[in-house]
Amino acid sequence: MQRLWTPHRMAYISGEAKPDDPGDVHQCPFCLAPARTDEESLIVHRGEQSFVILNLFPYNTGHLMVCPYRHVADYTDLTVEEVHEVAELTRTAMRVVREVSAPAGFNLGMNQGEVAGAGIAAHLHQHVVPRWMGDANFLPIIGRTKALPILLADTRRALAAAWPAPAGP
């Protein structure tokens, strides 16, 4: 039997990447990311109200998240401007991922609350997960492992390069 070692997943499984206090903006990874460079934080695009970032523990290659800058947990607490930009960035993310890697479809969604599967429940984030035919093979089922064929830094670079320039004034 051959093994595919994925030691990076242990940080997620053990919860060491999670903040001790999810409500503390000084510990929240989605609040801290914009203060670092795009390369360090895996940010693909920065908008006015929200930003697009690669998931550090992706379900699939190109798994993006759209996050408001503001530390807010519930979708109903977003401002109208935040809702609009999260929606527009989600649409653009889908277009960019289609251009870069031609997925067959997408899963889109927000896990509202820890019980609903939110890893960081205190800071809302919209998942954009590209899907390909046959991408769910035996590894996630038997090996509890997902094989990703490209490094996160390379994925970020390709998606950021393909992101459309903002419309001029």
PLY file of the C-alpha trace (Angstrom):
ply
format ascii 1.0
element vertex 169
property float x
property float y
property float z
element edge 168
property int vertex1
property int vertex2
end_header
0.00 0.00 0.00
1.29 3.45 -0.92
0.77 6.47 1.29
0.17 10.10 0.48
1.43 12.11 3.43
-0.40 15.38 4.12
1.09 16.65 7.39
-0.17 20.20 6.73
-3.72 18.92 7.43
-2.80 18.21 11.06
-2.87 21.95 11.84
-6.51 22.01 10.75
-7.45 18.74 12.45
-5.85 19.74 15.75
-7.32 23.23 15.59
-3.98 24.96 16.01
-4.87 27.47 13.27
-8.05 28.49 15.12
-8.04 31.49 17.43
-8.40 30.89 21.18
-11.09 33.58 21.27
-13.05 33.61 17.97
-14.58 36.99 18.81
-11.17 38.68 19.21
-10.32 40.58 16.00
-6.64 40.46 17.00
-6.69 36.64 16.68
-9.11 36.24 13.75
-7.23 35.01 10.65
-9.67 36.87 8.36
-9.03 40.13 10.22
-5.26 39.60 10.27
-4.85 38.58 6.61
-5.38 42.04 5.02
-2.56 43.51 7.15
-0.04 41.17 5.49
1.07 41.03 1.86
-1.17 39.27 -0.62
1.44 36.54 -1.07
1.80 35.90 2.67
-1.93 35.81 3.32
-2.93 34.19 -0.01
-5.19 37.12 -0.92
-6.19 37.03 -4.58
-8.08 40.34 -4.72
-8.90 43.27 -2.41
-12.17 45.12 -2.83
-13.55 48.09 -0.92
-15.79 46.15 1.51
-14.36 42.63 1.22
-11.52 40.54 -0.15
-10.94 37.19 -1.86
-8.54 34.73 -0.23
-7.49 31.14 -0.85
-8.60 28.63 1.74
-5.53 27.48 3.68
-7.14 24.03 4.04
-8.89 23.71 0.65
-11.49 21.14 -0.34
-10.23 21.45 -3.93
-7.58 23.34 -5.88
-8.68 26.95 -6.27
-10.97 26.91 -3.20
-11.56 30.60 -2.55
-13.35 32.50 0.20
-14.91 35.94 -0.04
-14.68 37.75 3.32
-15.86 41.16 4.44
-13.11 43.21 6.07
-15.45 43.89 8.96
-15.48 41.23 11.70
-19.09 40.09 11.47
-20.45 36.58 12.02
-23.96 36.61 10.61
-25.03 37.22 7.02
-28.02 39.25 8.21
-25.64 41.70 9.91
-23.84 42.67 6.69
-24.47 46.13 5.30
-26.15 46.45 1.90
-22.77 47.46 0.45
-21.06 44.40 1.94
-23.77 42.05 0.63
-23.42 43.56 -2.84
-19.63 43.29 -2.92
-19.55 39.75 -1.48
-21.99 38.73 -4.23
-20.06 40.50 -7.00
-16.70 39.12 -5.84
-18.22 35.63 -5.69
-19.39 36.00 -9.30
-16.00 37.31 -10.39
-14.22 34.51 -8.51
-16.26 31.96 -10.45
-15.38 33.64 -13.77
-11.67 33.80 -12.90
-11.48 30.18 -11.72
-13.29 29.09 -14.92
-10.72 30.98 -16.99
-7.72 29.60 -15.09
-8.71 25.98 -14.47
-11.98 25.16 -16.30
-13.95 23.41 -13.53
-17.15 21.55 -14.40
-19.09 23.28 -11.61
-18.93 24.97 -8.21
-20.14 24.62 -4.65
-20.97 28.00 -3.12
-21.92 28.52 0.48
-21.61 30.00 3.93
-21.54 27.92 7.07
-23.34 30.06 9.63
-22.27 29.00 13.12
-19.91 26.34 14.40
-22.68 23.74 14.48
-23.18 24.36 10.72
-19.51 23.61 10.01
-17.94 27.07 10.17
-14.27 26.68 11.06
-14.08 30.38 11.96
-17.68 31.10 12.92
-17.04 34.62 14.21
-16.07 36.00 10.78
-18.42 35.34 7.90
-16.91 33.96 4.68
-18.45 32.76 1.41
-16.86 29.58 0.01
-16.29 29.25 -3.74
-15.23 25.64 -4.35
-14.46 24.56 -7.93
-15.50 21.01 -8.85
-14.42 18.63 -11.60
-15.90 15.35 -12.73
-14.32 12.59 -10.63
-12.70 14.95 -8.12
-14.20 12.98 -5.23
-12.19 9.76 -5.42
-11.28 7.21 -2.76
-8.70 9.41 -0.99
-11.14 11.61 0.95
-13.32 8.62 1.80
-10.74 6.02 2.78
-7.61 8.04 3.45
-9.30 11.17 4.82
-6.92 13.04 2.54
-7.41 15.32 -0.45
-4.72 15.40 -3.12
-4.15 18.88 -4.53
-2.00 19.01 -7.67
-0.79 22.62 -7.31
0.77 24.63 -4.48
-1.35 27.35 -2.83
1.17 30.07 -3.75
1.05 29.03 -7.42
-2.75 28.93 -7.35
-2.90 32.41 -5.77
-0.49 33.78 -8.37
-2.51 32.37 -11.32
-5.86 33.57 -9.97
-4.55 37.04 -9.05
-3.01 37.44 -12.51
-6.33 36.54 -14.16
-8.43 38.82 -11.91
-9.93 41.64 -14.02
-8.67 45.17 -13.45
-11.16 47.54 -11.81
-13.17 49.68 -14.18
-11.76 53.19 -14.49
-13.59 56.33 -13.34
0 1
1 2
2 3
3 4
4 5
5 6
6 7
7 8
8 9
9 10
10 11
11 12
12 13
13 14
14 15
15 16
16 17
17 18
18 19
19 20
20 21
21 22
22 23
23 24
24 25
25 26
26 27
27 28
28 29
29 30
30 31
31 32
32 33
33 34
34 35
35 36
36 37
37 38
38 39
39 40
40 41
41 42
42 43
43 44
44 45
45 46
46 47
47 48
48 49
49 50
50 51
51 52
52 53
53 54
54 55
55 56
56 57
57 58
58 59
59 60
60 61
61 62
62 63
63 64
64 65
65 66
66 67
67 68
68 69
69 70
70 71
71 72
72 73
73 74
74 75
75 76
76 77
77 78
78 79
79 80
80 81
81 82
82 83
83 84
84 85
85 86
86 87
87 88
88 89
89 90
90 91
91 92
92 93
93 94
94 95
95 96
96 97
97 98
98 99
99 100
100 101
101 102
102 103
103 104
104 105
105 106
106 107
107 108
108 109
109 110
110 111
111 112
112 113
113 114
114 115
115 116
116 117
117 118
118 119
119 120
120 121
121 122
122 123
123 124
124 125
125 126
126 127
127 128
128 129
129 130
130 131
131 132
132 133
133 134
134 135
135 136
136 137
137 138
138 139
139 140
140 141
141 142
142 143
143 144
144 145
145 146
146 147
147 148
148 149
149 150
150 151
151 152
152 153
153 154
154 155
155 156
156 157
157 158
158 159
159 160
160 161
161 162
162 163
163 164
164 165
165 166
166 167
167 168
